Amino acid sequence: MVGRTPKPVHIHNLPPVDALVPYPKELRPPIHLDLAELEALRLVELEKLSYDEAGIVMGVSRNTIWRMVESGKEKIISAFFEGRKIEIHKP
């Protein structure tokens, strides 16, 4: 195994859905959004926490929050412009 074992993150709000499906349906493969990315987006974009504050809530560094937010934004925007299903990966 290469690299460090991922540090566990604290998720406080589980979304009530497992996926968002575009209309009309697209046959391309779905985009997989990690639950940690969604939680980071929720804290930073909806709760308006700073990256430092969100990192404390989730138990990770500010840089990790930044990477998760950027990755999540890219995936969501791609899904909208490509009309692809978004699947949320829950543990």
HTML snippet that shows the backbone in 3Dmol.js (N, CA, C, O; Angstrom):
<script src="https://3Dmol.org/build/3Dmol-min.js"></script>
<div id="view" style="width:600px;height:400px;position:relative"></div>
<script>
const pdb = `
ATOM      1  N   MET A   1       0.840  -1.168   0.000  1.00  0.00           N
ATOM      2  CA  MET A   1       0.000   0.000   0.000  1.00  0.00           C
ATOM      3  C   MET A   1       0.891   1.238   0.000  1.00  0.00           C
ATOM      4  O   MET A   1       1.863   1.304   0.752  1.00  0.00           O
ATOM      5  N   VAL A   2       0.567   2.210  -0.830  1.00  0.00           N
ATOM      6  CA  VAL A   2       1.360   3.413  -0.965  1.00  0.00           C
ATOM      7  C   VAL A   2       0.639   4.577  -0.292  1.00  0.00           C
ATOM      8  O   VAL A   2      -0.580   4.699  -0.408  1.00  0.00           O
ATOM      9  N   GLY A   3       1.381   5.430   0.411  1.00  0.00           N
ATOM     10  CA  GLY A   3       0.794   6.610   1.039  1.00  0.00           C
ATOM     11  C   GLY A   3       0.230   6.311   2.417  1.00  0.00           C
ATOM     12  O   GLY A   3       0.238   5.178   2.900  1.00  0.00           O
ATOM     13  N   ARG A   4      -0.262   7.390   3.027  1.00  0.00           N
ATOM     14  CA  ARG A   4      -0.829   7.265   4.358  1.00  0.00           C
ATOM     15  C   ARG A   4      -2.276   6.802   4.308  1.00  0.00           C
ATOM     16  O   ARG A   4      -2.971   6.984   3.309  1.00  0.00           O
ATOM     17  N   THR A   5      -2.707   6.211   5.388  1.00  0.00           N
ATOM     18  CA  THR A   5      -4.110   5.837   5.525  1.00  0.00           C
ATOM     19  C   THR A   5      -4.913   7.119   5.687  1.00  0.00           C
ATOM     20  O   THR A   5      -4.516   7.989   6.463  1.00  0.00           O
ATOM     21  N   PRO A   6      -6.050   7.268   4.967  1.00  0.00           N
ATOM     22  CA  PRO A   6      -6.834   8.490   5.096  1.00  0.00           C
ATOM     23  C   PRO A   6      -7.321   8.706   6.528  1.00  0.00           C
ATOM     24  O   PRO A   6      -7.739   7.768   7.207  1.00  0.00           O
ATOM     25  N   LYS A   7      -7.257   9.952   6.965  1.00  0.00           N
ATOM     26  CA  LYS A   7      -7.713  10.318   8.298  1.00  0.00           C
ATOM     27  C   LYS A   7      -9.244  10.322   8.297  1.00  0.00           C
ATOM     28  O   LYS A   7      -9.854  10.855   7.369  1.00  0.00           O
ATOM     29  N   PRO A   8      -9.871   9.739   9.317  1.00  0.00           N
ATOM     30  CA  PRO A   8     -11.337   9.742   9.343  1.00  0.00           C
ATOM     31  C   PRO A   8     -11.871  11.160   9.533  1.00  0.00           C
ATOM     32  O   PRO A   8     -11.304  11.945  10.293  1.00  0.00           O
ATOM     33  N   VAL A   9     -12.954  11.480   8.845  1.00  0.00           N
ATOM     34  CA  VAL A   9     -13.579  12.795   8.974  1.00  0.00           C
ATOM     35  C   VAL A   9     -14.907  12.643   9.696  1.00  0.00           C
ATOM     36  O   VAL A   9     -15.554  11.599   9.612  1.00  0.00           O
ATOM     37  N   HIS A  10     -15.307  13.685  10.402  1.00  0.00           N
ATOM     38  CA  HIS A  10     -16.567  13.672  11.140  1.00  0.00           C
ATOM     39  C   HIS A  10     -17.674  14.241  10.266  1.00  0.00           C
ATOM     40  O   HIS A  10     -17.590  15.382   9.810  1.00  0.00           O
ATOM     41  N   ILE A  11     -18.710  13.443  10.035  1.00  0.00           N
ATOM     42  CA  ILE A  11     -19.866  13.863   9.249  1.00  0.00           C
ATOM     43  C   ILE A  11     -21.021  14.062  10.226  1.00  0.00           C
ATOM     44  O   ILE A  11     -21.390  13.134  10.946  1.00  0.00           O
ATOM     45  N   HIS A  12     -21.590  15.259  10.256  1.00  0.00           N
ATOM     46  CA  HIS A  12     -22.641  15.560  11.222  1.00  0.00           C
ATOM     47  C   HIS A  12     -24.048  15.498  10.632  1.00  0.00           C
ATOM     48  O   HIS A  12     -25.006  15.233  11.358  1.00  0.00           O
ATOM     49  N   ASN A  13     -24.185  15.736   9.334  1.00  0.00           N
ATOM     50  CA  ASN A  13     -25.502  15.716   8.700  1.00  0.00           C
ATOM     51  C   ASN A  13     -25.469  14.792   7.491  1.00  0.00           C
ATOM     52  O   ASN A  13     -24.759  15.057   6.520  1.00  0.00           O
ATOM     53  N   LEU A  14     -26.230  13.715   7.548  1.00  0.00           N
ATOM     54  CA  LEU A  14     -26.340  12.828   6.396  1.00  0.00           C
ATOM     55  C   LEU A  14     -27.463  13.329   5.494  1.00  0.00           C
ATOM     56  O   LEU A  14     -28.555  13.623   5.980  1.00  0.00           O
ATOM     57  N   PRO A  15     -27.216  13.430   4.192  1.00  0.00           N
ATOM     58  CA  PRO A  15     -28.281  13.874   3.290  1.00  0.00           C
ATOM     59  C   PRO A  15     -29.375  12.809   3.197  1.00  0.00           C
ATOM     60  O   PRO A  15     -29.092  11.617   3.311  1.00  0.00           O
ATOM     61  N   PRO A  16     -30.623  13.236   2.990  1.00  0.00           N
ATOM     62  CA  PRO A  16     -31.719  12.276   2.920  1.00  0.00           C
ATOM     63  C   PRO A  16     -31.783  11.503   1.600  1.00  0.00           C
ATOM     64  O   PRO A  16     -32.606  10.599   1.454  1.00  0.00           O
ATOM     65  N   VAL A  17     -30.931  11.847   0.649  1.00  0.00           N
ATOM     66  CA  VAL A  17     -30.962  11.190  -0.660  1.00  0.00           C
ATOM     67  C   VAL A  17     -29.640  10.480  -0.921  1.00  0.00           C
ATOM     68  O   VAL A  17     -28.621  10.796  -0.306  1.00  0.00           O
ATOM     69  N   ASP A  18     -29.667   9.517  -1.840  1.00  0.00           N
ATOM     70  CA  ASP A  18     -28.457   8.800  -2.245  1.00  0.00           C
ATOM     71  C   ASP A  18     -27.955   9.255  -3.610  1.00  0.00           C
ATOM     72  O   ASP A  18     -26.808   9.003  -3.977  1.00  0.00           O
ATOM     73  N   ALA A  19     -28.839   9.938  -4.367  1.00  0.00           N
ATOM     74  CA  ALA A  19     -28.465  10.355  -5.714  1.00  0.00           C
ATOM     75  C   ALA A  19     -29.381  11.475  -6.186  1.00  0.00           C
ATOM     76  O   ALA A  19     -30.485  11.660  -5.673  1.00  0.00           O
ATOM     77  N   LEU A  20     -28.898  12.214  -7.173  1.00  0.00           N
ATOM     78  CA  LEU A  20     -29.695  13.201  -7.884  1.00  0.00           C
ATOM     79  C   LEU A  20     -29.660  12.802  -9.348  1.00  0.00           C
ATOM     80  O   LEU A  20     -28.587  12.613  -9.921  1.00  0.00           O
ATOM     81  N   VAL A  21     -30.832  12.673  -9.953  1.00  0.00           N
ATOM     82  CA  VAL A  21     -30.933  12.159 -11.316  1.00  0.00           C
ATOM     83  C   VAL A  21     -31.405  13.275 -12.243  1.00  0.00           C
ATOM     84  O   VAL A  21     -32.417  13.918 -11.964  1.00  0.00           O
ATOM     85  N   PRO A  22     -30.686  13.516 -13.341  1.00  0.00           N
ATOM     86  CA  PRO A  22     -31.085  14.581 -14.263  1.00  0.00           C
ATOM     87  C   PRO A  22     -32.320  14.177 -15.067  1.00  0.00           C
ATOM     88  O   PRO A  22     -32.630  12.996 -15.220  1.00  0.00           O
ATOM     89  N   TYR A  23     -33.003  15.184 -15.569  1.00  0.00           N
ATOM     90  CA  TYR A  23     -34.127  14.944 -16.475  1.00  0.00           C
ATOM     91  C   TYR A  23     -33.889  15.779 -17.714  1.00  0.00           C
ATOM     92  O   TYR A  23     -33.699  16.990 -17.598  1.00  0.00           O
ATOM     93  N   PRO A  24     -33.892  15.191 -18.882  1.00  0.00           N
ATOM     94  CA  PRO A  24     -34.057  13.766 -19.163  1.00  0.00           C
ATOM     95  C   PRO A  24     -32.816  12.975 -18.737  1.00  0.00           C
ATOM     96  O   PRO A  24     -31.719  13.519 -18.607  1.00  0.00           O
ATOM     97  N   LYS A  25     -33.027  11.683 -18.527  1.00  0.00           N
ATOM     98  CA  LYS A  25     -31.940  10.834 -18.043  1.00  0.00           C
ATOM     99  C   LYS A  25     -30.806  10.774 -19.052  1.00  0.00           C
ATOM    100  O   LYS A  25     -31.019  10.757 -20.265  1.00  0.00           O
ATOM    101  N   GLU A  26     -29.607  10.741 -18.516  1.00  0.00           N
ATOM    102  CA  GLU A  26     -28.387  10.652 -19.317  1.00  0.00           C
ATOM    103  C   GLU A  26     -27.835   9.242 -19.175  1.00  0.00           C
ATOM    104  O   GLU A  26     -27.887   8.654 -18.094  1.00  0.00           O
ATOM    105  N   LEU A  27     -27.312   8.707 -20.256  1.00  0.00           N
ATOM    106  CA  LEU A  27     -26.786   7.340 -20.234  1.00  0.00           C
ATOM    107  C   LEU A  27     -25.310   7.280 -19.871  1.00  0.00           C
ATOM    108  O   LEU A  27     -24.753   6.190 -19.740  1.00  0.00           O
ATOM    109  N   ARG A  28     -24.670   8.425 -19.709  1.00  0.00           N
ATOM    110  CA  ARG A  28     -23.256   8.429 -19.337  1.00  0.00           C
ATOM    111  C   ARG A  28     -23.092   7.987 -17.888  1.00  0.00           C
ATOM    112  O   ARG A  28     -24.046   8.038 -17.111  1.00  0.00           O
ATOM    113  N   PRO A  29     -21.893   7.556 -17.524  1.00  0.00           N
ATOM    114  CA  PRO A  29     -21.667   7.090 -16.151  1.00  0.00           C
ATOM    115  C   PRO A  29     -21.926   8.210 -15.137  1.00  0.00           C
ATOM    116  O   PRO A  29     -21.703   9.383 -15.436  1.00  0.00           O
ATOM    117  N   PRO A  30     -22.395   7.847 -13.942  1.00  0.00           N
ATOM    118  CA  PRO A  30     -22.666   8.864 -12.918  1.00  0.00           C
ATOM    119  C   PRO A  30     -21.377   9.447 -12.351  1.00  0.00           C
ATOM    120  O   PRO A  30     -20.297   8.871 -12.481  1.00  0.00           O
ATOM    121  N   ILE A  31     -21.526  10.591 -11.728  1.00  0.00           N
ATOM    122  CA  ILE A  31     -20.424  11.221 -11.013  1.00  0.00           C
ATOM    123  C   ILE A  31     -20.573  10.848  -9.546  1.00  0.00           C
ATOM    124  O   ILE A  31     -21.661  10.962  -8.981  1.00  0.00           O
ATOM    125  N   HIS A  32     -19.494  10.406  -8.933  1.00  0.00           N
ATOM    126  CA  HIS A  32     -19.514   9.952  -7.543  1.00  0.00           C
ATOM    127  C   HIS A  32     -19.030  11.067  -6.628  1.00  0.00           C
ATOM    128  O   HIS A  32     -17.878  11.493  -6.708  1.00  0.00           O
ATOM    129  N   LEU A  33     -19.919  11.536  -5.758  1.00  0.00           N
ATOM    130  CA  LEU A  33     -19.599  12.586  -4.799  1.00  0.00           C
ATOM    131  C   LEU A  33     -19.424  11.940  -3.435  1.00  0.00           C
ATOM    132  O   LEU A  33     -20.329  11.274  -2.931  1.00  0.00           O
ATOM    133  N   ASP A  34     -18.261  12.140  -2.846  1.00  0.00           N
ATOM    134  CA  ASP A  34     -17.964  11.561  -1.546  1.00  0.00           C
ATOM    135  C   ASP A  34     -18.740  12.312  -0.466  1.00  0.00           C
ATOM    136  O   ASP A  34     -18.922  13.526  -0.559  1.00  0.00           O
ATOM    137  N   LEU A  35     -19.190  11.602   0.542  1.00  0.00           N
ATOM    138  CA  LEU A  35     -19.940  12.211   1.636  1.00  0.00           C
ATOM    139  C   LEU A  35     -19.123  13.302   2.331  1.00  0.00           C
ATOM    140  O   LEU A  35     -19.684  14.311   2.756  1.00  0.00           O
ATOM    141  N   ALA A  36     -17.827  13.116   2.451  1.00  0.00           N
ATOM    142  CA  ALA A  36     -16.966  14.127   3.067  1.00  0.00           C
ATOM    143  C   ALA A  36     -16.930  15.400   2.219  1.00  0.00           C
ATOM    144  O   ALA A  36     -16.910  16.503   2.766  1.00  0.00           O
ATOM    145  N   GLU A  37     -16.921  15.262   0.898  1.00  0.00           N
ATOM    146  CA  GLU A  37     -16.962  16.432   0.021  1.00  0.00           C
ATOM    147  C   GLU A  37     -18.270  17.190   0.208  1.00  0.00           C
ATOM    148  O   GLU A  37     -18.276  18.420   0.268  1.00  0.00           O
ATOM    149  N   LEU A  38     -19.364  16.466   0.298  1.00  0.00           N
ATOM    150  CA  LEU A  38     -20.671  17.089   0.488  1.00  0.00           C
ATOM    151  C   LEU A  38     -20.747  17.805   1.837  1.00  0.00           C
ATOM    152  O   LEU A  38     -21.280  18.911   1.920  1.00  0.00           O
ATOM    153  N   GLU A  39     -20.224  17.187   2.883  1.00  0.00           N
ATOM    154  CA  GLU A  39     -20.236  17.811   4.203  1.00  0.00           C
ATOM    155  C   GLU A  39     -19.358  19.063   4.216  1.00  0.00           C
ATOM    156  O   GLU A  39     -19.736  20.068   4.819  1.00  0.00           O
ATOM    157  N   ALA A  40     -18.207  19.023   3.569  1.00  0.00           N
ATOM    158  CA  ALA A  40     -17.339  20.204   3.489  1.00  0.00           C
ATOM    159  C   ALA A  40     -18.048  21.326   2.741  1.00  0.00           C
ATOM    160  O   ALA A  40     -17.982  22.484   3.155  1.00  0.00           O
ATOM    161  N   LEU A  41     -18.720  20.998   1.653  1.00  0.00           N
ATOM    162  CA  LEU A  41     -19.482  22.002   0.910  1.00  0.00           C
ATOM    163  C   LEU A  41     -20.602  22.590   1.767  1.00  0.00           C
ATOM    164  O   LEU A  41     -20.826  23.800   1.744  1.00  0.00           O
ATOM    165  N   ARG A  42     -21.294  21.757   2.509  1.00  0.00           N
ATOM    166  CA  ARG A  42     -22.381  22.221   3.373  1.00  0.00           C
ATOM    167  C   ARG A  42     -21.857  23.204   4.410  1.00  0.00           C
ATOM    168  O   ARG A  42     -22.443  24.267   4.614  1.00  0.00           O
ATOM    169  N   LEU A  43     -20.758  22.853   5.063  1.00  0.00           N
ATOM    170  CA  LEU A  43     -20.209  23.705   6.111  1.00  0.00           C
ATOM    171  C   LEU A  43     -19.716  25.045   5.566  1.00  0.00           C
ATOM    172  O   LEU A  43     -19.963  26.093   6.163  1.00  0.00           O
ATOM    173  N   VAL A  44     -19.017  25.003   4.430  1.00  0.00           N
ATOM    174  CA  VAL A  44     -18.416  26.217   3.884  1.00  0.00           C
ATOM    175  C   VAL A  44     -19.440  27.066   3.128  1.00  0.00           C
ATOM    176  O   VAL A  44     -19.479  28.283   3.305  1.00  0.00           O
ATOM    177  N   GLU A  45     -20.259  26.445   2.299  1.00  0.00           N
ATOM    178  CA  GLU A  45     -21.166  27.207   1.434  1.00  0.00           C
ATOM    179  C   GLU A  45     -22.520  27.510   2.076  1.00  0.00           C
ATOM    180  O   GLU A  45     -23.060  28.598   1.875  1.00  0.00           O
ATOM    181  N   LEU A  46     -23.076  26.578   2.837  1.00  0.00           N
ATOM    182  CA  LEU A  46     -24.388  26.818   3.457  1.00  0.00           C
ATOM    183  C   LEU A  46     -24.277  27.402   4.855  1.00  0.00           C
ATOM    184  O   LEU A  46     -24.976  28.359   5.190  1.00  0.00           O
ATOM    185  N   GLU A  47     -23.403  26.831   5.672  1.00  0.00           N
ATOM    186  CA  GLU A  47     -23.248  27.309   7.043  1.00  0.00           C
ATOM    187  C   GLU A  47     -22.325  28.523   7.123  1.00  0.00           C
ATOM    188  O   GLU A  47     -22.245  29.178   8.162  1.00  0.00           O
ATOM    189  N   LYS A  48     -21.629  28.823   6.027  1.00  0.00           N
ATOM    190  CA  LYS A  48     -20.736  29.976   5.929  1.00  0.00           C
ATOM    191  C   LYS A  48     -19.589  29.948   6.943  1.00  0.00           C
ATOM    192  O   LYS A  48     -19.160  30.988   7.441  1.00  0.00           O
ATOM    193  N   LEU A  49     -19.101  28.740   7.238  1.00  0.00           N
ATOM    194  CA  LEU A  49     -17.935  28.613   8.102  1.00  0.00           C
ATOM    195  C   LEU A  49     -16.681  28.867   7.278  1.00  0.00           C
ATOM    196  O   LEU A  49     -16.671  28.640   6.068  1.00  0.00           O
ATOM    197  N   SER A  50     -15.635  29.332   7.926  1.00  0.00           N
ATOM    198  CA  SER A  50     -14.351  29.462   7.237  1.00  0.00           C
ATOM    199  C   SER A  50     -13.777  28.057   7.046  1.00  0.00           C
ATOM    200  O   SER A  50     -14.259  27.089   7.633  1.00  0.00           O
ATOM    201  N   TYR A  51     -12.745  27.965   6.219  1.00  0.00           N
ATOM    202  CA  TYR A  51     -12.101  26.671   6.024  1.00  0.00           C
ATOM    203  C   TYR A  51     -11.506  26.171   7.341  1.00  0.00           C
ATOM    204  O   TYR A  51     -11.543  24.974   7.625  1.00  0.00           O
ATOM    205  N   ASP A  52     -10.964  27.079   8.135  1.00  0.00           N
ATOM    206  CA  ASP A  52     -10.418  26.697   9.445  1.00  0.00           C
ATOM    207  C   ASP A  52     -11.508  26.141  10.353  1.00  0.00           C
ATOM    208  O   ASP A  52     -11.325  25.098  10.980  1.00  0.00           O
ATOM    209  N   GLU A  53     -12.650  26.841  10.425  1.00  0.00           N
ATOM    210  CA  GLU A  53     -13.759  26.399  11.286  1.00  0.00           C
ATOM    211  C   GLU A  53     -14.323  25.059  10.807  1.00  0.00           C
ATOM    212  O   GLU A  53     -14.604  24.174  11.615  1.00  0.00           O
ATOM    213  N   ALA A  54     -14.488  24.917   9.492  1.00  0.00           N
ATOM    214  CA  ALA A  54     -14.992  23.657   8.942  1.00  0.00           C
ATOM    215  C   ALA A  54     -14.024  22.515   9.231  1.00  0.00           C
ATOM    216  O   ALA A  54     -14.450  21.392   9.504  1.00  0.00           O
ATOM    217  N   GLY A  55     -12.728  22.797   9.173  1.00  0.00           N
ATOM    218  CA  GLY A  55     -11.724  21.785   9.483  1.00  0.00           C
ATOM    219  C   GLY A  55     -11.822  21.313  10.923  1.00  0.00           C
ATOM    220  O   GLY A  55     -11.671  20.124  11.207  1.00  0.00           O
ATOM    221  N   ILE A  56     -12.075  22.244  11.830  1.00  0.00           N
ATOM    222  CA  ILE A  56     -12.233  21.873  13.242  1.00  0.00           C
ATOM    223  C   ILE A  56     -13.469  20.994  13.417  1.00  0.00           C
ATOM    224  O   ILE A  56     -13.416  19.986  14.121  1.00  0.00           O
ATOM    225  N   VAL A  57     -14.578  21.365  12.784  1.00  0.00           N
ATOM    226  CA  VAL A  57     -15.821  20.587  12.894  1.00  0.00           C
ATOM    227  C   VAL A  57     -15.628  19.171  12.350  1.00  0.00           C
ATOM    228  O   VAL A  57     -16.101  18.204  12.947  1.00  0.00           O
ATOM    229  N   MET A  58     -14.930  19.052  11.216  1.00  0.00           N
ATOM    230  CA  MET A  58     -14.758  17.747  10.578  1.00  0.00           C
ATOM    231  C   MET A  58     -13.532  16.999  11.081  1.00  0.00           C
ATOM    232  O   MET A  58     -13.355  15.823  10.760  1.00  0.00           O
ATOM    233  N   GLY A  59     -12.687  17.654  11.860  1.00  0.00           N
ATOM    234  CA  GLY A  59     -11.513  16.988  12.405  1.00  0.00           C
ATOM    235  C   GLY A  59     -10.381  16.806  11.421  1.00  0.00           C
ATOM    236  O   GLY A  59      -9.600  15.862  11.534  1.00  0.00           O
ATOM    237  N   VAL A  60     -10.285  17.723  10.435  1.00  0.00           N
ATOM    238  CA  VAL A  60      -9.211  17.663   9.439  1.00  0.00           C
ATOM    239  C   VAL A  60      -8.606  19.057   9.287  1.00  0.00           C
ATOM    240  O   VAL A  60      -9.080  20.011   9.904  1.00  0.00           O
ATOM    241  N   SER A  61      -7.571  19.175   8.476  1.00  0.00           N
ATOM    242  CA  SER A  61      -6.900  20.461   8.295  1.00  0.00           C
ATOM    243  C   SER A  61      -7.683  21.370   7.348  1.00  0.00           C
ATOM    244  O   SER A  61      -8.563  20.929   6.609  1.00  0.00           O
ATOM    245  N   ARG A  62      -7.330  22.648   7.401  1.00  0.00           N
ATOM    246  CA  ARG A  62      -7.921  23.643   6.502  1.00  0.00           C
ATOM    247  C   ARG A  62      -7.644  23.281   5.046  1.00  0.00           C
ATOM    248  O   ARG A  62      -8.511  23.440   4.186  1.00  0.00           O
ATOM    249  N   ASN A  63      -6.428  22.792   4.770  1.00  0.00           N
ATOM    250  CA  ASN A  63      -6.074  22.415   3.397  1.00  0.00           C
ATOM    251  C   ASN A  63      -6.915  21.239   2.901  1.00  0.00           C
ATOM    252  O   ASN A  63      -7.297  21.198   1.732  1.00  0.00           O
ATOM    253  N   THR A  64      -7.199  20.292   3.778  1.00  0.00           N
ATOM    254  CA  THR A  64      -8.043  19.155   3.402  1.00  0.00           C
ATOM    255  C   THR A  64      -9.447  19.635   3.073  1.00  0.00           C
ATOM    256  O   THR A  64     -10.045  19.171   2.103  1.00  0.00           O
ATOM    257  N   ILE A  65      -9.985  20.560   3.869  1.00  0.00           N
ATOM    258  CA  ILE A  65     -11.309  21.122   3.587  1.00  0.00           C
ATOM    259  C   ILE A  65     -11.296  21.806   2.234  1.00  0.00           C
ATOM    260  O   ILE A  65     -12.215  21.627   1.436  1.00  0.00           O
ATOM    261  N   TRP A  66     -10.264  22.587   1.972  1.00  0.00           N
ATOM    262  CA  TRP A  66     -10.168  23.291   0.695  1.00  0.00           C
ATOM    263  C   TRP A  66     -10.184  22.309  -0.478  1.00  0.00           C
ATOM    264  O   TRP A  66     -10.884  22.524  -1.467  1.00  0.00           O
ATOM    265  N   ARG A  67      -9.405  21.226  -0.357  1.00  0.00           N
ATOM    266  CA  ARG A  67      -9.361  20.223  -1.433  1.00  0.00           C
ATOM    267  C   ARG A  67     -10.724  19.555  -1.626  1.00  0.00           C
ATOM    268  O   ARG A  67     -11.149  19.334  -2.760  1.00  0.00           O
ATOM    269  N   MET A  68     -11.413  19.231  -0.522  1.00  0.00           N
ATOM    270  CA  MET A  68     -12.727  18.590  -0.628  1.00  0.00           C
ATOM    271  C   MET A  68     -13.754  19.532  -1.248  1.00  0.00           C
ATOM    272  O   MET A  68     -14.563  19.106  -2.072  1.00  0.00           O
ATOM    273  N   VAL A  69     -13.732  20.801  -0.865  1.00  0.00           N
ATOM    274  CA  VAL A  69     -14.674  21.779  -1.429  1.00  0.00           C
ATOM    275  C   VAL A  69     -14.416  21.955  -2.927  1.00  0.00           C
ATOM    276  O   VAL A  69     -15.355  21.940  -3.724  1.00  0.00           O
ATOM    277  N   GLU A  70     -13.172  22.119  -3.305  1.00  0.00           N
ATOM    278  CA  GLU A  70     -12.845  22.297  -4.726  1.00  0.00           C
ATOM    279  C   GLU A  70     -13.234  21.073  -5.546  1.00  0.00           C
ATOM    280  O   GLU A  70     -13.785  21.207  -6.639  1.00  0.00           O
ATOM    281  N   SER A  71     -12.953  19.890  -5.031  1.00  0.00           N
ATOM    282  CA  SER A  71     -13.301  18.653  -5.732  1.00  0.00           C
ATOM    283  C   SER A  71     -14.813  18.508  -5.857  1.00  0.00           C
ATOM    284  O   SER A  71     -15.318  18.141  -6.917  1.00  0.00           O
ATOM    285  N   GLY A  72     -15.532  18.794  -4.780  1.00  0.00           N
ATOM    286  CA  GLY A  72     -16.988  18.698  -4.798  1.00  0.00           C
ATOM    287  C   GLY A  72     -17.614  19.677  -5.767  1.00  0.00           C
ATOM    288  O   GLY A  72     -18.531  19.316  -6.505  1.00  0.00           O
ATOM    289  N   LYS A  73     -17.135  20.917  -5.778  1.00  0.00           N
ATOM    290  CA  LYS A  73     -17.650  21.923  -6.714  1.00  0.00           C
ATOM    291  C   LYS A  73     -17.451  21.473  -8.155  1.00  0.00           C
ATOM    292  O   LYS A  73     -18.366  21.558  -8.974  1.00  0.00           O
ATOM    293  N   GLU A  74     -16.251  20.993  -8.455  1.00  0.00           N
ATOM    294  CA  GLU A  74     -15.944  20.553  -9.813  1.00  0.00           C
ATOM    295  C   GLU A  74     -16.878  19.423 -10.250  1.00  0.00           C
ATOM    296  O   GLU A  74     -17.369  19.420 -11.379  1.00  0.00           O
ATOM    297  N   LYS A  75     -17.118  18.476  -9.363  1.00  0.00           N
ATOM    298  CA  LYS A  75     -17.985  17.347  -9.692  1.00  0.00           C
ATOM    299  C   LYS A  75     -19.424  17.790  -9.915  1.00  0.00           C
ATOM    300  O   LYS A  75     -20.065  17.348 -10.868  1.00  0.00           O
ATOM    301  N   ILE A  76     -19.937  18.655  -9.053  1.00  0.00           N
ATOM    302  CA  ILE A  76     -21.321  19.114  -9.174  1.00  0.00           C
ATOM    303  C   ILE A  76     -21.517  19.935 -10.443  1.00  0.00           C
ATOM    304  O   ILE A  76     -22.505  19.750 -11.153  1.00  0.00           O
ATOM    305  N   ILE A  77     -20.594  20.833 -10.730  1.00  0.00           N
ATOM    306  CA  ILE A  77     -20.708  21.655 -11.936  1.00  0.00           C
ATOM    307  C   ILE A  77     -20.606  20.791 -13.186  1.00  0.00           C
ATOM    308  O   ILE A  77     -21.340  21.005 -14.151  1.00  0.00           O
ATOM    309  N   SER A  78     -19.704  19.820 -13.174  1.00  0.00           N
ATOM    310  CA  SER A  78     -19.592  18.897 -14.316  1.00  0.00           C
ATOM    311  C   SER A  78     -20.886  18.130 -14.519  1.00  0.00           C
ATOM    312  O   SER A  78     -21.340  17.958 -15.651  1.00  0.00           O
ATOM    313  N   ALA A  79     -21.480  17.669 -13.431  1.00  0.00           N
ATOM    314  CA  ALA A  79     -22.732  16.902 -13.535  1.00  0.00           C
ATOM    315  C   ALA A  79     -23.837  17.746 -14.162  1.00  0.00           C
ATOM    316  O   ALA A  79     -24.587  17.251 -15.003  1.00  0.00           O
ATOM    317  N   PHE A  80     -23.946  18.994 -13.771  1.00  0.00           N
ATOM    318  CA  PHE A  80     -24.981  19.860 -14.337  1.00  0.00           C
ATOM    319  C   PHE A  80     -24.751  20.128 -15.811  1.00  0.00           C
ATOM    320  O   PHE A  80     -25.686  20.040 -16.607  1.00  0.00           O
ATOM    321  N   PHE A  81     -23.528  20.453 -16.188  1.00  0.00           N
ATOM    322  CA  PHE A  81     -23.262  20.791 -17.579  1.00  0.00           C
ATOM    323  C   PHE A  81     -23.218  19.575 -18.488  1.00  0.00           C
ATOM    324  O   PHE A  81     -23.426  19.702 -19.695  1.00  0.00           O
ATOM    325  N   GLU A  82     -22.953  18.407 -17.937  1.00  0.00           N
ATOM    326  CA  GLU A  82     -22.929  17.187 -18.734  1.00  0.00           C
ATOM    327  C   GLU A  82     -24.210  16.384 -18.582  1.00  0.00           C
ATOM    328  O   GLU A  82     -24.372  15.357 -19.241  1.00  0.00           O
ATOM    329  N   GLY A  83     -25.126  16.830 -17.725  1.00  0.00           N
ATOM    330  CA  GLY A  83     -26.401  16.141 -17.525  1.00  0.00           C
ATOM    331  C   GLY A  83     -26.235  14.752 -16.938  1.00  0.00           C
ATOM    332  O   GLY A  83     -26.949  13.826 -17.324  1.00  0.00           O
ATOM    333  N   ARG A  84     -25.288  14.591 -15.998  1.00  0.00           N
ATOM    334  CA  ARG A  84     -25.012  13.271 -15.438  1.00  0.00           C
ATOM    335  C   ARG A  84     -25.573  13.135 -14.029  1.00  0.00           C
ATOM    336  O   ARG A  84     -25.700  14.113 -13.293  1.00  0.00           O
ATOM    337  N   LYS A  85     -25.902  11.914 -13.678  1.00  0.00           N
ATOM    338  CA  LYS A  85     -26.396  11.587 -12.347  1.00  0.00           C
ATOM    339  C   LYS A  85     -25.287  11.804 -11.323  1.00  0.00           C
ATOM    340  O   LYS A  85     -24.120  11.517 -11.590  1.00  0.00           O
ATOM    341  N   ILE A  86     -25.665  12.322 -10.132  1.00  0.00           N
ATOM    342  CA  ILE A  86     -24.725  12.473  -9.022  1.00  0.00           C
ATOM    343  C   ILE A  86     -25.075  11.420  -7.976  1.00  0.00           C
ATOM    344  O   ILE A  86     -26.179  11.423  -7.431  1.00  0.00           O
ATOM    345  N   GLU A  87     -24.138  10.525  -7.700  1.00  0.00           N
ATOM    346  CA  GLU A  87     -24.338   9.520  -6.660  1.00  0.00           C
ATOM    347  C   GLU A  87     -23.527   9.914  -5.434  1.00  0.00           C
ATOM    348  O   GLU A  87     -22.349  10.255  -5.542  1.00  0.00           O
ATOM    349  N   ILE A  88     -24.161   9.866  -4.271  1.00  0.00           N
ATOM    350  CA  ILE A  88     -23.501  10.224  -3.018  1.00  0.00           C
ATOM    351  C   ILE A  88     -23.079   8.949  -2.323  1.00  0.00           C
ATOM    352  O   ILE A  88     -23.908   8.095  -2.008  1.00  0.00           O
ATOM    353  N   HIS A  89     -21.785   8.826  -2.086  1.00  0.00           N
ATOM    354  CA  HIS A  89     -21.257   7.611  -1.445  1.00  0.00           C
ATOM    355  C   HIS A  89     -21.269   7.758   0.052  1.00  0.00           C
ATOM    356  O   HIS A  89     -20.512   8.546   0.618  1.00  0.00           O
ATOM    357  N   LYS A  90     -22.141   6.987   0.701  1.00  0.00           N
ATOM    358  CA  LYS A  90     -22.236   6.979   2.146  1.00  0.00           C
ATOM    359  C   LYS A  90     -21.505   5.752   2.671  1.00  0.00           C
ATOM    360  O   LYS A  90     -21.497   4.710   2.015  1.00  0.00           O
ATOM    361  N   PRO A  91     -20.880   5.864   3.864  1.00  0.00           N
ATOM    362  CA  PRO A  91     -20.147   4.707   4.420  1.00  0.00           C
ATOM    363  C   PRO A  91     -21.070   3.576   4.813  1.00  0.00           C
ATOM    364  O   PRO A  91     -20.608   2.541   5.293  1.00  0.00           O
TER     365      PRO A  91
END
`;
const viewer = $3Dmol.createViewer("view");
viewer.addModel(pdb, "pdb");
viewer.setStyle({}, {cartoon: {color: "spectrum"}});
viewer.zoomTo();
viewer.render();
</script>
